[in-house]
Amino acid sequence: MNQSGAAAQPARDRILTTAFRLFYAHGPRGVGVDTVIAESAVAKATFYKYFPRKDDLVLAYLDKTDQAWFGGLRAAARDAGDDPRAQLVGMFDALGTAFRREGYHGCAFINTAAESQTGSDVHARTVEHKQIVRAWVTDLARRAGAADPGLLARQLTLLIDGGLGNGVLDADPATPAAAKAAAQALVNAACSAA
């Protein structure tokens, strides 16, 4: 973005956009507040007006990430049709979308959790995200007629997280299809009586 485009964007949005790019690439611990201030072209006082603590910025980054990732999962599920069984499998198309994104670095929540202190607000937000996603998948599994919706949801979310991690480790473009096939097998087995 050029300087005139940056100036047209409100300061809080510039800070958050900059933090999103830097935190996702380097992790929140790998990026100092001074770097975010410099790259977002705001005054220090402006930064601290919106984000009194660095953790406040990290939490805003996680909220923005949640909107993008969880929104992508739900959209992929909806695109699979009205059948909850198809939606449980269809949500894995979000992995393929994530893998194709320029600068892919895996799951921002897992990455942030790994570098945050257990019990901190930041760590709690990463856990909360995973619980919300799993609750949504549990609801889909229940509607799909799974014998044990909680177990199926845990299996599928572990598979999603593993797929996100594998995308960083070897960036194999076959990973999303393999994860989707595994999801189909899990859904078929768990919902066999449905």
MOFEN-V325412 format. One record per residue. N is the residue number from 1. D_FIRST is the distance of its C-alpha to the first C-alpha in Angstrom with 1 decimal. Layout:
n=<N:N>
d_first=<D_FIRST:D_FIRST>
This chain:
n=<1:2:3:4:5:6:7:8:9:10:11:12:13:14:15:16:17:18:19:20:21:22:23:24:25:26:27:28:29:30:31:32:33:34:35:36:37:38:39:40:41:42:43:44:45:46:47:48:49:50:51:52:53:54:55:56:57:58:59:60:61:62:63:64:65:66:67:68:69:70:71:72:73:74:75:76:77:78:79:80:81:82:83:84:85:86:87:88:89:90:91:92:93:94:95:96:97:98:99:100:101:102:103:104:105:106:107:108:109:110:111:112:113:114:115:116:117:118:119:120:121:122:123:124:125:126:127:128:129:130:131:132:133:134:135:136:137:138:139:140:141:142:143:144:145:146:147:148:149:150:151:152:153:154:155:156:157:158:159:160:161:162:163:164:165:166:167:168:169:170:171:172:173:174:175:176:177:178:179:180:181:182:183:184:185:186:187:188:189:190:191:192:193:194>
d_first=<0.0:3.8:6.6:8.2:6.0:6.3:9.8:10.6:10.4:13.7:14.1:15.8:13.2:10.5:13.3:14.2:10.9:10.7:14.4:14.4:12.5:14.6:17.8:17.9:17.5:19.8:21.7:21.9:24.5:22.6:19.8:21.0:20.1:19.4:16.6:15.0:15.6:14.3:11.0:10.5:11.7:14.8:18.4:20.7:22.8:20.1:19.3:23.0:23.6:21.7:22.5:25.9:26.2:23.9:25.7:24.6:20.9:22.2:24.1:21.2:19.3:22.4:22.8:19.3:20.3:23.7:22.5:20.6:23.3:26.4:25.1:24.7:28.3:29.8:28.2:29.5:32.9:33.0:32.2:35.3:37.6:39.8:42.0:41.0:42.2:39.7:37.0:37.7:37.2:34.4:32.2:32.0:29.9:27.0:27.5:26.8:23.6:22.5:23.6:21.6:18.3:16.2:16.7:19.7:21.6:24.3:25.1:23.1:26.3:28.6:26.4:26.1:29.8:30.8:29.4:30.4:33.9:36.2:36.9:33.7:31.6:28.9:31.4:33.1:29.9:29.5:33.2:32.9:30.2:32.5:35.4:33.8:32.8:36.4:38.0:36.2:37.3:40.8:41.0:40.1:42.7:45.3:44.8:45.1:48.4:47.8:50.9:48.9:45.5:44.4:45.2:43.5:40.3:40.5:41.0:38.1:35.6:36.7:36.2:32.6:31.9:33.6:31.6:28.3:29.7:31.1:27.7:26.7:30.0:30.6:27.8:30.7:29.6:33.1:32.6:31.5:34.5:36.8:35.7:36.2:39.6:40.6:39.5:41.7:44.6:44.2:44.0:47.0:49.1:48.2:48.7:51.7:54.0:51.6>
